[in-house]
Amino acid sequence: MKELVIISGKGGTGKTCVSASFAKLCNDRKILVDADVDAANLHLIIEPSDSEESSFTSGVKALINKDKCIECGLCIERCEFDAISDDFVVNEIDCEGCGVCHEFCPEKAIDLIPEESGKWFVSKTDSGTMIHAKLNIGGENSGLLINHLRKRAKQEAEAQNASYILIDGPPGTGCPATSSITGTDHVLIVTEPTKSGFHDMIKAKDLCDFLKIPVMIIVNKFDLNQDITDQIEDYANKSNALFMGRIPFDDDFPRAIMNKKAPVEYSSGKGADVLKSIYEKVIENINKH
Amino acid sequence: MKICVASGKGGTGKTTVATSLAASYGEKIQLADCDVEAPNASIFFDVSEAEKEDIFLFIPQIDQSKCTGCKECERVCRYNALAVVLNKVMIFPTLCHSCKGCLYICPEKAVSQGKKMLGSIYSKQINDKIKIISGDLKTGEMASPMLIDKVQKKLDPDIHSIIDSPPGTSCPAIAAMKGCDYVILVTEPTPFGLSDLKLAVETSRLLEKPCGIIINKHMEEIKIIHEYAKEAQVPVLMEIPYSRDLAVDYSKGNLVVSNRSGLMKQFKNTLDSIISENLGA
């Protein structure tokens, strides 16, 4: 069973477009994961049904019991996150749930209350089982939630004897991106030929290097700026990444998304054709290693 | 006044809006790039010779000669950043949240202040109007909210600021948004844009921040954002037309308002109204 994670660094380069297209192109049994837990979109293209919903509880928030509190101020002094106000109320948004206030309160006046940080779902789709989530607004521990989704996807893949786990990853290079790729064998970076896209692609590639994960790179909307596309390909070749291809700017792509379809099922134009051949190359490469 | 440019979905045009607002304002303004995992605002200005400051966070440092292996540090750490193995404390710096619980709990005073680098902050006065302050998270580090806080602390409260926020609705986006007085939500007229815009509106409401929408890649015939905005009672502040030319300029790292005086005027008017309507509110 092979796991492929699609990330980008910069947001909006086309991760979900590519993920949904790969899901549609893959005829083998697979498990889909949407690891962009705070702005999930895969379910808008690949519609889930019969979702089995579970609550994700992780971490705690401090709560000061006013009856016991003697207002000594030790909690305020020791809170590294400035989450306790001068009148001894914990700001839930700032509280990291580290438990320092609870540990050191001389009156044992501070409780730690478990927090639901989101919900996660196992759903049926016409492209196989999809595991996805919805982090609560301002929810903490998106990294842990992503770990959880990946673990669950592995179990599901084993149970169904699936060949692939396909993960639509989050943007950025911090906690969620790191959690979505740690320990995987295959990362595909989808970038765009803009200075910003190139810059953030390098940050994402650096993260993969740091975690010792081999990288494949594709450029979306390559003809927007051919020069930068060439620079990206050159960078890929020099930095030991596999350059897998260039997707042209194609009006059918936004149209497909407007119609809630993957580009490859909506269009038979040039962009969709290229996406198909990139898919073949990516799968071939994954199966070599 | 601090104005946050946020979005929910990535790649909708936050940086385009943030840089354009700063460049169009015409008076003293600060532009803070708080998308520290993928900072791009600096690409649009000449930031050569920017002042660089490395940002460090607490991690425990253990004096093994004093450590008795009592495991109190391991017990108090809720992030599994310390483990006692064969009477020796092992530290996992990337898991550490710098809460200092271990420092306070150690009965032998074997834990002292160590540090790890979280990232860097670059600052530069671009011209007599614009100052840019940009956070850049170090590869492999995860605590972006802490770096975002540090970037915001660098802002002069007497000068208006534009904050370029990270995407999403979780802790990094909250960290960028929470100290602001107004939130501009940049979206695009697609089902993805709309779905994430709804989450972003919910986020600014949770934080009790007034907000307005800028529609990027606007097409006259597509009304989904306007319909939602009306229903949710959020004002549409501005529309940026769908244009390949604009995208090409952006791709080269050019400010999109540079050769578009009409667009520049629109950005200036938008910012002027936000400031006059919300200042001191």
Interface residues (C-beta under 8 A of the other chain):
Chain A: S8 G9 K10 G11 G12 T13 T16 V37 D38 A39 N41 L44 G59 V60 R78 E80 F81 I93 D94 E96 G97 C98 G99 V100 E103 F104 L135 I137 G138 G139 E140 S142 G143 P170 P171 G172 T173 G174 C175 P176 A177 T178 E192 P193 T194 K195 S196 G197 H199 D200 K203 D206 L207 F210 L211 L224 N225 I228 F249 P254 I257 M258 K260
Chain B: G8 K9 G10 G11 T12 T15 D35 V36 E37 A38 N40 I43 F58 V76 R78 Y79 H97 S98 C99 K100 G101 Y104 I105 L137 T139 G140 E141 M142 A143 S144 P166 P167 G168 T169 S170 C171 P172 A173 I174 K178 T190 P191 F192 S195 D196 L199 E202 T203 L206 L207 I222 R244 A247 V248 Y250 S251 K252 G253
